[in-house]
Amino acid sequence: MTASRLLATAAVAALVGAWGFAGAGTGHRAVAADSQKVDDFELPDQNLLAHHLYPMGADAKAIVLISQANGDKLVRANAQAYNALKTAYAGKGVEVFMLNATAGDTRESIAKEAADYHYDMPVLQDLNQLVAEQLELQRTGEVIVVDAKTWTIAYRGPVDDRVSRGATKSAATKTYAKDALDAVLAGSPVKVAHVAAPGSPIALLAAKSDFAKISYVKDVAPIIQEKCVSCHQAGGIGPMTLVNYEQVRGHALMIREVLRTKRMPPFHADPRIGHFANDVSLSADQIKTLVHWVEAGSPRGTGADPLGAQTFAAKEWPLGTPDVVLNIPAFTIPANGTVDYKTPWAAMPADFEDRWLRASTFKIDQRQGVHHILTSYRPTLPSGGDVTRGGFSGGNTVGTYAVGGDSSMLPPDSGTLLTKGGALGFQMHYTSFGKEVVDNTKVGLYFFPKGVTPTHIQHSSVITDPNIALTPNTNNWQDVAYITFPADAKLFSIFPHAHYRGRSASAELQYPDGRRETILAVPHWDFNWQAWYNFKEPIDIPAGTKLVAHLSYDNSKRNAANPDSSRTVPWGSQSWDEMFYVAFDYQWKDETSSHRTPQHDLALNTSRNIGVLDKNLNGKVEVAELNGRQFAPMKPLFSMLDRNGDGGLDTTELAAATRGRAINLDPDDEVQAAMPPARPTASATPSPRG
């Protein structure tokens, strides 16, 4: 039976706004604890920030989950008690969340409910009800206390006995949740471990009795082939192959875990915001089909194995044979230690003529050791002849690579011109991984047919903040920066980038009329899968619109990749430092390959100055916002620079102060890779392979 048919056999929506006391077992009856194990999961909250359960155990002693539904009277009536519980245990190693698993409740409506009723905690949205299923939630207002040492349920039931079956007392006489937390923190047994919650019923949309009816042949294998095999096959980038039933069943528990924790597939945009051409994620029905099949024991069923009957092998070049293949000069990555950025170059073939580029692919040799590659096309060969250095500087980019990406394709009828006699320079970021290896990465270039000139010029620019300094032991350090479009444009894609401590990313448009629209949300940004997000349809950008980027960072012990949570982390090129770097691709509406508008790029990139500093997004830079090596020296001159005396530097005043120059995006002056010059350029858009 397919997932959609499973859903059709179950209830469609939860009963909210009613007390729903009918049925057995609704009284406050104490029963023995069942020590139910809670598997790892990750869910986004109402503010589009992901919360991953097991990493909280690095410093949390208990996790509290409170089942919630919009409009529920009991949850609303207990809001003060929930907030008081959170406040009482703040600083004691207790994390408190609400959990919404109600069909029909949207993120926006949950955020409004939380604001209206003052829920002082994140509300996790369990869109697929996978967490609600494993917790066996039945009613709203159920407080579940999870022991973070054993990941078992220590208590489940109401927060206290103040609100009960049709009556509300002036004060609670039994403090079930508090007593349970005190016991967990003291390492003692919980005396009352289970009390039936009196809230409204929660309708789970899938019946466990139907899980065994899911067919491997008809339901599971087609999903694996469509979404997984491209990476998990011979020659693919996945660590194992999934090309027959035995292999899929052998990794079934891992498949369930990576789906519950949203590590796979490697496309992390929130499905409720935006539509993307390179979306390789699973649908809600596909996720539930796979998880429920695993829950049923991964049965083989009858019929020939659709995967086992085929032969799978990854293509050497995913886009087909390139027109030109360039060998990036070989580099020996040491087993340990720091590797500074390398800037080799490779000359175009001697017989190469002027051609317009339409796509590129990086064939990465040592994926563990190659962190990123930036490119820069130069019309002439670098002087000196040394191909291992000096080839990277501000020319047209022909594509980029970051962990998890490979191929790049420009939008239809868009390209960038590569002229004969030139060379492609590279900025190579290598990282040691415990084994000395030689990297022999290649890049394949794909061109329009000879004589064909595309109409549109693709551009690339960056929103950044080189002034970042992450506070020690902080798991949600946030920053914001923006850039302003001086002319009408189209936005094609966005690429958020950070290092080990990156936690989440989002982008929004602030239109000239004041409207705000979130166009990308990545609740869990993953260092290991740094994707471009290519919009299914380009977004129209009116002149004067701000593209605003938000990034958050986890500089705490909960971040297993964090090299040192006690350190104030600055901007830096190496991965143990940090970056706020959000690239994007765009076109000017009034520009063609025969009519170029470099003045737009100059104005766009210069607007970055105010966007880096203006943290409250009011269009002005106040004296307290003048930070970083390039701007802090302006503080003593602020009153002179503020020509109109309104307490803030506007765009004109800041441009005068910086002499109209765009900010240097590399405060250490090591490279200028992040600084796209005011020039027509094409930037390809790498996407993950699934």
N, C-alpha and C positions, 0 to 999 in steps of 0.2 A: 504494500500500500504506500502511495506517495505521501510526502509531508502535507501537501494541500488536502488530501483526502483525510488524513489524520485530524487536521484542524477542523474539517467540516463535521466530524463526528463528535466534537467536543463543544462545550459552552463557548459563546462568542465574546462575552464581556463580563467583567466583574460587577457585582452589585455594590454600588457606592452610594453613600449618602443615607443608607438605611442601617439600622442597628443589626438586623439579621441574627436574632438570638435562637432561632428555631434549630432543632437537632440535638442529638445526644452530646454529652460531654461539654456543655457550655458553662458549667459552674466552676468555681475556684477550687478544683480538686487537686491536691498535691499527689504526684506520682513519682516513681523512681526515675532517675536520669537514664537515658539510653546511650550516652556517650557517643552520639552520632558524629562521625567524622565529616568535616567540611572540606571539600576539595577546593583547590585554588581557583580563583576567578578574577576577572577584571571587568569593571563597569564604569561608564561615564556618569558624571553627575549633571545637575541642571545647568551648570556653568561650563559644560563641555571640558571638564577635567577628569581624566581617568584615574581610578583608584584600584590598585592591584593588591589583593588580599595578603598573600604570603610574605611579600617584602615588608609589610608592616610589622612582622614579627621581629625585625631587627632591633626595634626599640619599644614596641607595644606589648603589653601583657595580656590585654583583652580587647576584643572587637565587639561592639554592640551594633546589631542590625534591627531596625524597627520597621515592620511592614506598614506601608502607607498607600493610600489611594486618594486621589483628589475628591473632595466633597465628603469624605468620611467624617461623620460627627464625632466618633470616639477619638480618632487621631487628633482632630482639631481641639477637642476638649482636653486632651492630655498634652498639648503642645508645651505648656509651661512645665509640666513634669519632665518631659523629654529634655527640654533645654536645661532644667535644673540638674538632671542626671549628668549631662555633658559637662556642665560647669563644675559640678562637684568633683569630677574625676579628671578634669583638665590637669595636665602635669603629672598624673599618676600612671601614665602608660596605658590609658584607655582611649580608644577611638570610637566615636559614635556616628552612625549613619542611619538615614532612613533608606528603605528599599521599596521602590515602586515597580510592581510587576503587573500592572493593570492594563489590559488592552484598551486602547483609545485615549489614554492619557499621554499627551505630547510633552516634549521637553519644555516648550513654551508655557503650557498650562501648569506643568509641575513647578516651574520657576515662579509663576504668578502665585500659585497656592502657597509655596514656601515663603514668599515675601508677604502675602496677605496675612498668614497665620504665624509668622515669625518663627519658622523652623530654623533654629540656629545651628544647622549642620548640613552637610552635603546630602542630597537626595539622589541615590543611585537609581538609574533607570535600567531595569532588566527587560529589555525589549523582547528577547526571545524566551523569557521565562526559564532559562536554564538554571539560574541560581535558585529561583523559587521552587523549581522541581526538586533539586537536590536537597533543599532545606525542608521540603514538604510543607510549605506554607499553606495555611487554610484560611486564616482570617487576618484582617487588618489589626493594627495595634499590638501585634505580637512582638515582644522584645526577645531577641535571641542573643545571649551572651556566649561568645566564642572564646575559649581559652587559647591564647596565641602560642602557648608552649606545646600543646598537643593537637591543636586545630580540631578540637571536639567541642560540641555544644554543652556548656555547663548549666545553662538555664534557658527555658523558653516559656513565655507567658506574658501577662500584662506587666506594666511598669510598677503598678501598685494596686491597691484595692479601692481607690477613691471613686473611680467610675466603674460601675458594675451593671448588672442586669437590670436595665431600666431605671437606675437610680444613681445619684451623684452625692457623695458625702462631702462635708466641708473640709475634711482632711483625711489622708490615708492612715490606716492603722497597721497595714502590712506593706512593707517596702520590699517586694520580691526582688526586683532588679538590683537595688542597692545591696541587699543582703548577699545576692549571688556574686556581685562584683567584689565585695569585701572578702568573700571566701576565696575567690580566684586569686586576688592580689596577695592574700595571706598564705596561699598554697594549701588551703583547707577544703574539705568536701563541702559542696553546696547542699544545705539541708533540704530546701524545697526547690527541686530542680525542674519541675514541670507543673504549670498551672494553665488551664484552658483559657485562651484569650477570648474576650467577649465581643470582638469587632465584627465587621461585615465579612461575608464569604469572599474569598479570592478564587476566581474561576481560572484554573489552569487549562490551557487550550489543547493540550495533548494528553490522552489517556495512556498510562503506562501499559495497560493491557494490549494496546495496539502496537507497541514498539516492536514486538517479535514478528509482526506482519510486514515490516519493511524488508524489501527484497534487495539483496546484494546485487543481483544481476540487473534488475530493472531500475533501482533507485540509487544505490550507492556507487557502483562502478561507473556510471555515466558522469557523476559529479567528480570522481577522482580523475577520470580522463580529461574532463573539460578544464578543471581548475588546478590540478596537482601534478599531472604527469610531465608537463612541459619542463618543470624543474627537477622532479623526482624520477629521472630516467638515466640511462647510461649517458655520460657526458654532460648531464645537467648540473646545476649549481646546488641542488639539494644534497644533504648528507646521506640520504638513503634512497633506494628506488621503491616505487609503489606501482608495479606494473603487473601484478596478479593478486588473486585473493589472498594467498598465503602471506604476501608481504604487507598487504593492507591490514589483515587481521593481526599480524605480528606487531604492528605499530598502532593498533586501535586505541589503546589507552593514551598514547602520546597524542594521537589525532584529537581525541576528546579534550585533552588538557590544552593544546595550543588553540583550539577553538574557544574554549571557555575563557582563556586568558588573552585571546585576540592577538596572538603572536603570528598566526597564519590565517589566511594568506597574507603576504606582506604588502598590504595596502590599507593604510590606517586612517583615511579620511572618514569622518562621521557620515554614515549613509543618509542622514536626514538633511544634510546641507550640501548642495551642489551636485552636479552630475559630471562625470569624468570619462573621457574617451578611453583612458588606459586603466579603468577600474577592473582589477582582477579579484575583487573580494567575492565571497560567497553570499548568496541571498539568504534571507532569514529562513526560508523553507529548507535550503540546502544545509545550512548549519544544523538546524534541528533534526533533519533526516540523518545526518552523520552521527550526531551525538546520541540520538535515540537508538540508532542501530548498535552503537557501542554499548549503550546501557542494556540492550537486550542480549548481549553476549557475542555480538558480531557474527550472527548465524550465516552459514554459507548458502543455504537454500538450494533450490534446483536450477538447472539450466547451465549452459556453457558459460565460462568466465569471459566476459567481453574484453577484459584487459589481457588475460593470458593468451588469447587467440591472436594477439597482435605483437609486432616487434617495434619497440620504441627506442629511439636514439636521438639525442639532441643534435641539431644542425650545427655545423662549424660556424656558419654565418647566418643568424636568424633572418636577416633581410635578403638573403641570397648572395651570390658572388659579388663582391664590391668591384667598382670600376678601378679603384686604386687602393692598394694596401700599403701602409707605411709601418715600418718596424720602429717602435720606440727604442732608442738605444738601451741595451741590456744593462741591468743594475743589480748588484749583489746586495740583497737586504740582509743585514747582520742579524744574528740570532737574538741579540739584546741591544739595548741602548737607544739613544735618540737619533733619528735620521732627519736632518734638515731638508727642507723642500729642495727638490732637484729640478733643473730647468733645461732638459735636453731639447734637441730639435732634429727634424728629419726633412731632407729636401724632397720636393716633388720630383717625379720622374723627369728625365731629361726631355722626353717628347711630349710633356704635358702642355696643353694649350688652355687658354682662358675658358673656364667652365663654371656654371652655376650649381652649387651644392644643394641637394635636396634631403640628404640623410647621412648618418654616420653610425658606425657600430664599433665599440671597443671590445676586443677579444682579450680579456684579462687572463694573464697567465697564473699569477699568484694572488688569488682573491683574498686570502687572509692578510696579505701584506700590502695591498694597494688600497689606500683609503679614498683618495680622490684624484682625478685628473682634470685639469683645465687646459684649454687649447687657445692658441693665438696664431692666426695666419699672417705671415710677413711676406710682402711682395718681393723681397730680396733675401738672399742668404745672409745669415749672421756672419759678422767678420770674425776672423781668427780660425775658422774651420773646425773648432772643437765641438763635436756633436753632443757632448755630454753636459754642456753648460751654455748659458747665455742666450737660449733661443726663445725665451718667453717674455713678451712685452705686449703693450696694448694694441693688438690687431684684431681682426675679425675672429670671433670664436666659431669653431666648426663642430662644437659638441662638447659635452662634459660627461664625466663619470663620477658617481659617488657610490658608496657601498650599496650593493643590491641592484644597481642599474646597469645598462649596457647600450641599448640601441636608442637612436634619436631620429625623429622624422619631423621635418618642417611642415607647416600647414600647406594645403593645396595652393599652387601657384605662388609660392613664397620660396625665397632662396637667398644665398649669399654668394658673391662672386669671388672665385679664387683665380688669381692671375698666374701666368706661366713664369717660371724662374724663381718661384717663391719657396718658402719652407714653412712647415708647421711646427710651432714651438709648443712645448708642454710644461705645465707645472705639475710635478709628480709628488704626491704626498705618500710616502712609504711608512709603514709601521712594523716594527719587529714583533715576532710572535713566537719566539723561543726556538726557532730553527733557521739556520742560514740557508737562503735560497737565492737563485738567480731569476729575476723577473724578465720575461720576454714578451711583454704586452704589445699588441698590434692595434691599429685603428684602420677600419675600412671606410672608404668614402664612396658615396653614391651621387651621381650627377644627373642633371637634366640632359636630354639629348643635345648634341652639338647644334648650335644655332638657336636653341630655345632659351628665351629670356623670361623668367617669371615676372609677374606684375608687381608683387608686393615685396617689401623689404622687412624682414623680421629683426626685431631689436631685443636686446636683453639689458636689464639693469638690476640694481640691488638696493634693498632696504637693509640698513645695518645700524649697529650701535657699538663702536669700538671702545666706548667708555664703560662697558659692563664691569661690575665687581661683585660677584655672588657672595652673599653673606654666609658665613660658616654655619653648618648644622641647620640648614633651612631646606625644607622639602618642596616648597612652592615659591621660589624667588621669581618675580615676574618683571618683564620689561616690555616696552612698546616703542615703536618708531614708525615713521611714515615717509611717503614721498608724494608729491603733488603733480598731476598731469597738467601741463600748460596748454594742451590742445586736445581735440577729440581723438580718441584712440580706441583700439580693441585689445583686450587682455586675453591671452591664450593659455597661460600656464603659470604655476607658482611652485617654487622649490624652497621649503624651509630647511635650514641647516643649523646644526649645533654640534656639540661634542658629547663626551660621556655623560654629562649632567643634564642634557636636554630632556624635558618632560612632556611638554605639549606645545602646540603651535596653532595659530589661527590667523585669518586675514579677513579684513572687512573693508568695504568701500564707504567713505563719507562723501556724499554728493554735495554739490554747491548749495542745494536747497535745504541741507541739514539732515536729510534722510541717511540712515545707516543700514548697511546690508552685509551680513556675514556671508562670505563666499567660499570659505574653506575652514574646516575645523578638524584638527588632528588631536583628539584627546590624549592619545598615547603616541608621542613621537619616539621613533625607534632608531637609535644610532646605527643599527645593523641593516636597516632598510631605508635608505634615504631616497625618497621618490620625488620625481616631478609629478605634479597633479595637473593634468591637461584637461581643460574644460571641454565638455562635449560640444558646446557651442561657445565661440568667443564672446566675451562680455563687453558690451558697449560702455565706454568710459567718457563721459562728458568732460570738457575742459574745466579745470578747477577741482576735480575730484581727487580726494586723498585716498591712496592705498595704504591702509594701516596694518601693520604686522604686530602680532602679540606672540611672545615666546615665554615659556616658564621653564624653570630648571629645578632639579632635585639635587641639592648639595648636602644630602643627609646620609646617614648610615643605611637607610632603606634602599638606597640606590646601590645595587651590587657592583655596578661598573665604576662607582666613584672612587678615584684613587686616594682621596683624602678629604673627609667631610669637615675637618677642622680648619681648612684653609679658605681664605678669601680669594676667590678665583677671578683672575683678570682675563681680558681678551688675549688670545694667543694662537699661534698657528698650530701648535701641537695639541693633541687630543686631550691631554690632562689640563690644559687651559680651556677657555670657552670662546664661543662665537655667537653673535646674534647676526644672522646672515640669511636673508630671504630674497632669492633671485626671482625674477619674473620675466616672461616674454610678452611682447606687445608689438603692435603696428600703429603707425599714425594714419588716420583716415585720409589726410590730404597728401600723402606721400606715395609715389610709385618709384619703380626702378629708374624711370626717366626724369622724375621730379623729386629730388631728395630735399629733406627738411632737417638738416643737422642742428638748426637753432632750437628745435623742440627738445632734442636730446640734451643739449647744454642746459636749457632751463629746467628740465626734469631732474637731471643729476645735481644741479645746484640747489634745488629745493630740498635735497637730502639734508642740508645743513640744519634747517629749522626742524625737520622731521626727526633728526637724531636727538635734539635737545628738548623739544616741546612735549614733555611727558603728560601734561594734563590736556593736550590736544586742543588748546584754545587759540591756536594760530600765532602765539607769541612766545618768545623765550624770556623768562624772568631771570633775575640775577642768580637765584638759587639753582637754576637749571643749566648754568654755564659750567659744565664739568668736562673732565678729560684734558689730556695734554694740549689739544689744539684749541680749546675754548676757555679753560680756566683762567689763562692770563688776561682774558677780556674783563674779568670781574671788576678790577679797579677802575676800568674805563667805562663802566656800564652807563653812568649818568650822561657821559658825553655821547656814547653810541645811541642812547635812547633819545633821539632828536625831538620827538613829539612829547616826551615826558610822561608817557602813559604807563610806565612801569614795566614795559615789555618790548623786546625787539621784534618788530614785524619782519616780513620777508625782505622788504626794501632796506631796512636798517641793518639786518644781518648780512645781506649781500654787500652792502657798503663796507661793513666791518671785515668781511672776508675777501674783499675785492672781487666778488663774483665767482670765486673759485669753489668748486665742489670739495667736500670733505675728503681728506685722505683716509681711505678705508682700512689701511694697514698702519696703525699707530707706530709700529716698530720699523716701518719703512723697509721691510724685508722684500716684499713683493707688492705689485700694484694690481694683482690679479682681480681683486674685487671691484676695481674702479673702472667701469666701462667708460671709455672716452666718448666725447660728443661726436658720434660718427654713426652712419648706417651700419648695422651689423646683423647677422643672423645668428640666432642661438637655437640649437637643436634641443630636443626635450627627451632625455632618457627616461625610461619607465621600467619598473620592475618586471621580471618575467614570470611571476606567479609563484 
